[in-house]
């Protein structure tokens, strides 16, 4: 059986898998800056300003990913461990249990939808 390298994370108590070709780094939570005209946040990570996508309650770390050629920091995840696991349909097998791949496309789409919702403006 083929093996997949990646990172196991918890999101809202559920275990997910992020492939190694997406997850690049795990860093301690740096200072986050809110974009004044948006609900988005950004952080300085390894000398680069990156968008921070909140996927849950804040944690003490950011998972730095490369998604469609862009560096994005994911917050709200708790890293468990990195390694190689047997491939399974849309994820991996860990201790004989299927762990689904984290659906980053949906998370980013939700983030972008929230960003484009009209904001209340002052009269």
Phi, psi and omega per residue, in radians:
X1 nan 2.434 3.127
X2 -1.151 2.631 3.117
X3 -2.014 2.576 3.130
X4 -2.108 2.377 3.084
X5 -1.638 2.534 3.105
X6 3.017 -2.827 -3.052
X7 -2.158 2.287 3.018
X8 -1.610 2.284 -3.138
X9 -2.311 2.818 3.004
X10 -1.971 2.340 3.057
X11 -2.269 2.053 -3.111
X12 0.917 0.707 3.081
X13 1.449 -0.160 -3.138
X14 -1.769 2.476 -3.118
X15 -1.472 2.385 3.109
X16 -2.389 2.872 -3.140
X17 -2.056 2.341 3.004
X18 -2.059 2.095 -3.111
X19 -1.072 2.634 -3.119
X20 -1.120 -0.446 3.119
X21 -1.344 -0.083 3.075
X22 -1.915 -0.903 3.138
X23 -1.307 2.097 -3.091
X24 -1.805 -0.759 -3.065
X25 -2.589 2.762 2.997
X26 -2.164 2.124 -3.069
X27 -2.254 2.634 3.038
X28 -1.057 2.603 -3.102
X29 -1.079 2.029 3.076
X30 -1.480 -3.123 3.048
X31 -1.172 2.299 3.112
X32 -1.785 2.499 3.090
X33 -2.060 2.284 3.116
X34 -1.481 2.395 3.043
X35 -1.308 2.145 -2.983
X36 -1.011 -0.604 -3.047
X37 -1.711 0.203 -3.027
X38 -2.593 2.962 3.035
X39 -1.584 -0.003 -3.112
X40 -1.222 2.743 3.065
X41 -2.209 2.803 3.070
X42 -2.438 2.813 -3.140
X43 -2.535 2.695 3.037
X44 -1.664 1.985 -3.099
X45 -2.231 2.060 3.123
X46 0.939 0.699 3.097
X47 1.394 0.120 -3.120
X48 -2.144 2.372 3.049
X49 -1.439 2.186 -3.111
X50 -2.220 2.603 3.032
X51 -1.270 2.481 3.117
X52 -1.943 2.121 3.127
X53 -1.837 2.031 -3.132
X54 -1.432 2.090 3.129
X55 -1.863 0.087 -3.124
X56 3.008 -2.877 3.103
X57 -1.058 2.489 -3.122
X58 -0.972 2.506 3.055
X59 -2.144 -3.061 -3.095
X60 -1.627 0.260 -3.082
X61 -2.602 2.798 3.006
X62 -2.089 2.448 3.012
X63 -1.736 2.020 -3.125
X64 -1.563 2.135 -3.075
X65 -2.164 2.744 2.970
X66 -1.949 2.035 -3.085
X67 -2.205 2.064 -3.114
X68 0.913 0.715 3.091
X69 1.419 0.029 -3.133
X70 -1.969 2.447 3.065
X71 -1.478 2.211 -3.115
X72 -2.335 2.439 3.075
X73 -1.766 2.287 3.127
X74 -1.848 2.186 3.072
X75 -1.918 2.920 3.135
X76 1.481 0.203 3.085
X77 -1.982 2.610 3.042
X78 -2.085 2.005 -3.122
X79 -1.253 2.369 3.088
X80 -1.761 -0.973 3.132
X81 -2.948 2.763 3.058
X82 -1.890 2.647 3.120
X83 2.961 -2.830 3.128
X84 -2.085 2.341 3.128
X85 -2.391 2.718 3.078
X86 -1.067 2.379 3.124
X87 -1.181 2.513 3.055
X88 -2.372 2.937 3.118
X89 -0.971 2.024 3.105
X90 1.008 0.618 3.116
X91 2.948 -2.529 -3.124
X92 -2.454 2.914 3.031
X93 -1.810 2.189 3.108
X94 -2.221 2.068 -3.112
X95 0.919 0.772 3.122
X96 1.134 0.294 3.070
X97 -2.070 2.416 3.122
X98 -1.312 2.247 3.089
X99 -2.010 2.029 -3.078
X100 -1.285 2.638 3.031
X101 -1.213 2.399 3.113
X102 -1.126 2.225 -3.098
X103 -1.409 1.474 -3.093
X104 -1.261 -0.531 3.120
X105 -1.060 -0.776 3.113
X106 -1.161 -0.707 3.138
X107 -1.095 -0.747 3.130
X108 -1.209 -0.666 3.105
X109 -1.089 -0.738 3.113
X110 -1.113 -0.739 3.117
X111 -1.064 -0.799 -3.129
X112 -1.173 -0.625 3.097
X113 -1.113 -0.762 3.119
X114 -1.078 -0.613 -3.110
X115 -1.239 -0.481 -3.063
X116 -1.676 -0.059 3.083
X117 -1.132 2.456 -3.119
X118 -1.083 2.453 3.119
X119 -1.703 2.574 3.022
X120 -1.183 2.364 3.129
X121 -2.088 2.755 3.141
X122 -1.200 2.484 3.131
X123 -1.198 nan nan
